[in-house]
Amino acid sequence: PPSGLSAAERTVYRTAEAVLRMGQVWETTDKSKGQILASLPPGMWATAWPRDMAYSIAALVRAGHFDEARAALAFLLQAEANGYKTFEHNGTQVGVGADYRISVCRYWGRGMEESDWNEDGPNVEFDGFGLFLWVLGEYVRASGDATILDAHWATIRDEVANVLVGLRAGNGMIRPDSSIWEVHWNGRQKQYAYTSLAAAIGLCEASRMAEARGATSEATAWAQAARDIAAAVRTHALDGDFLAQSVEELAGDAGYVDAAVVEAFRWQLMDPAGVQAKAT
């Protein structure tokens, strides 16, 4: 545990650590191994989401549980996805538009991609791609273990990082998606600041990993894409110095306060001590 904890704080830390590890699956008869559930019983969300898993992996890495973190990353790299490359909704072909590896919503227990539908269509979320690259970079840097890159580099490059680059819209941010608030489709999708922030930090990490492997062309391209996406957020999602939830909510001048944008400052894509951080 971190140094300097009181006895009560240490108990809280150890309890949280135990519950986190209880949520990880070690079944080996299918592709379940390594996934981390969003909740344990009696919670109803005993399902794995890439977004929830990313934050759990970050916690495992920072707590020094590298075997568990690697297993979770391996699950995400080997589970079934690509079900929403293209799909028809209201007579229009939409979707990711390329072969991809990280689920756009969640997984069934055996490691198969799934999305929930309602009258507005499915949840198709693009933030998972960037979040996966972020925690992959966190793991490699903290553990010193680059063998997961050796084993899966083509997948990481072609089905995650390059997919993110291809998801940029004309204004430079990531295309509208369901994102962290799972608003579904049918015109409810938005250009969320959170999705673009996750893309920017993920491509930063991907660039560093590529540079370390000598993949200089990818490293250069991904670093530039990260800079461009972050710049587009500053151009299109700021109300003065206040960082808004989405381009669309900002244009509507209502409803754009969102604590999720704190990641702009926590990931240091914007100055955590600067005027935007203070205003937001």
Residue pairs with C-beta under 8 A, 6 or more apart in sequence:
1 10
1 13
1 14
1 17
2 13
5 13
17 63
19 40
20 36
20 56
20 59
20 60
21 60
21 65
21 68
22 40
23 36
23 37
23 38
23 39
23 40
23 56
24 34
24 35
24 36
24 37
24 68
24 71
24 72
25 32
25 33
25 34
25 35
25 36
25 37
25 48
25 109
26 33
26 34
26 71
27 33
30 110
30 111
31 75
31 78
31 79
31 80
31 110
31 111
31 112
32 75
32 109
32 110
32 111
33 71
33 74
33 75
34 71
34 72
34 73
34 74
34 75
34 76
35 48
35 53
35 72
35 75
35 79
35 107
35 109
35 111
36 48
36 52
36 53
36 56
36 57
36 72
37 45
37 46
37 47
37 48
38 45
38 46
38 47
38 48
38 49
38 52
39 45
39 46
40 46
47 106
47 107
47 108
47 109
48 75
48 106
48 107
49 103
49 105
49 106
49 107
49 128
50 76
50 102
50 103
50 106
50 128
50 131
50 132
51 125
51 127
51 128
51 131
51 180
53 72
53 75
53 76
54 128
54 131
54 132
54 134
54 135
55 131
56 72
57 69
57 72
57 73
57 135
57 138
57 139
58 134
58 135
58 138
60 66
60 68
60 69
60 72
61 69
61 135
61 138
61 139
61 142
61 143
62 138
62 142
66 139
66 142
66 143
66 145
69 135
69 139
69 143
70 139
70 143
70 145
70 148
73 132
73 135
73 136
73 139
73 148
74 148
75 111
76 101
76 102
76 132
77 101
77 148
77 152
77 155
77 156
78 111
79 103
79 107
79 111
79 112
79 113
80 107
80 111
80 112
80 113
81 100
81 101
81 102
81 103
81 104
81 113
82 99
82 100
82 101
82 113
83 113
83 115
84 95
84 96
84 104
84 113
84 115
84 122
84 124
85 95
85 96
85 97
85 98
85 99
85 100
86 93
86 94
86 95
86 96
86 97
87 93
87 94
87 95
87 122
88 94
89 121
89 122
89 185
89 186
90 121
90 186
94 124
94 185
95 124
96 104
96 124
96 126
96 163
96 167
97 166
97 167
98 159
98 162
98 163
98 166
99 158
99 159
99 163
100 129
100 159
100 160
100 163
101 155
101 156
101 159
101 160
101 163
102 128
102 129
102 132
102 159
102 160
103 113
103 114
103 115
103 128
104 113
104 115
104 123
104 124
104 125
104 126
104 128
105 113
105 114
105 115
105 116
105 122
105 123
105 124
105 125
105 178
105 182
106 113
106 114
106 115
106 116
107 113
107 114
108 114
115 122
115 123
115 124
116 122
116 123
117 184
118 184
119 186
120 183
120 184
120 185
120 186
120 187
120 188
121 184
121 185
121 186
122 178
122 184
122 185
123 178
123 182
123 183
123 184
123 185
124 177
124 178
124 185
124 189
125 177
125 178
125 179
125 180
125 182
125 195
126 164
126 167
126 174
126 175
126 177
126 179
126 195
126 199
127 177
127 179
127 180
127 192
127 194
127 195
127 198
127 199
128 198
129 160
129 161
129 163
129 164
129 167
129 198
129 199
129 202
130 164
130 195
130 197
130 198
130 199
130 200
130 201
130 202
130 203
131 198
131 202
132 160
132 202
133 156
133 160
133 161
133 164
133 201
133 202
133 203
133 205
133 206
134 198
134 201
134 202
134 205
134 267
136 148
136 156
136 205
136 209
137 202
137 204
137 205
137 206
137 208
137 209
138 205
139 145
139 148
140 146
140 148
140 149
140 209
141 208
146 209
146 212
146 213
149 156
149 209
149 213
153 213
156 206
156 209
157 210
157 215
157 218
160 206
161 202
161 203
161 206
161 218
161 222
164 174
164 199
164 202
164 203
164 225
165 203
165 221
165 222
165 225
167 174
167 175
167 199
168 174
168 175
168 225
168 228
168 229
169 175
169 176
169 191
171 191
171 232
171 235
171 236
171 247
172 228
172 229
172 231
172 232
172 235
172 236
173 191
173 193
173 195
173 196
173 229
173 232
173 233
173 236
173 237
173 247
174 191
174 195
174 196
174 199
174 229
175 191
176 189
176 190
176 191
176 192
176 248
177 189
177 190
177 192
177 195
178 184
178 185
178 188
178 189
179 189
179 190
179 192
179 194
179 195
180 192
180 194
180 195
180 260
181 192
183 189
183 190
190 245
190 246
190 247
190 248
190 249
191 236
191 237
191 246
191 247
191 248
192 245
192 246
192 260
193 233
193 237
193 243
193 244
193 245
193 246
193 258
193 260
193 261
193 264
194 245
194 258
194 260
194 261
194 263
196 229
196 230
196 232
196 233
196 237
197 230
197 233
197 261
197 263
197 264
197 267
197 269
198 263
199 226
199 229
200 226
200 227
200 229
200 230
200 233
200 267
200 269
201 226
201 263
201 267
201 269
202 226
203 222
203 223
203 225
203 226
203 229
204 222
204 223
204 226
206 218
206 222
207 218
207 219
207 220
207 222
207 223
207 226
208 219
210 216
210 218
210 219
210 222
211 219
230 269
230 270
233 243
233 264
233 269
234 270
234 276
236 247
236 250
237 243
237 244
237 246
237 247
237 250
238 244
238 276
239 250
239 256
240 279
241 275
241 276
241 278
241 279
241 280
242 276
242 279
242 280
243 261
243 264
243 270
243 276
243 279
243 280
244 250
244 256
244 257
244 258
244 261
245 255
245 256
245 257
245 258
245 260
245 261
246 256
246 258
249 255
249 256
250 256
261 280
262 280
263 269
264 270
264 276
264 277
264 280
265 271
265 272
265 276
265 277
265 280
266 272
270 276
270 277
271 277
